[in-house]
Amino acid sequence: MVKVWYEPPPYGPRTSLMRPAYGLGKGTDAPGWVKALSRMPKWQAIGGTVTLFSMLAWLPLLNAKLPYTMSPEYLAAQRAYMRYHNMNPIYGISSKKARAADH
């Protein structure tokens, strides 16, 4: 039987012998903001990124009009239809309490 002596790589598991370890080590030419971002706690970096992209997604909605289904006339017609067909009669729009509140 042959004995095998295992010696792990010098930069940790799953690393090559001919290059430095993963991540921003010494001697990288990364911009300063990338280095600062890599040293930041992960929850702050992820939270800031999600906030930034949420704000960017919200920008087109600033000047948008509401859909026609949100108009008061449409909502009143929808309520009347639901009452006529006795939809949700126990606690909803067709209940005695909801009907008394509208009159």
Summary of the structure (lengths in Angstrom):
residues: 103
radius of gyration: 31.2
end to end distance: 94.4
largest distance: 94.4
contacts: 163
relative contact order: 0.05
helix: 50%
strand: 0%
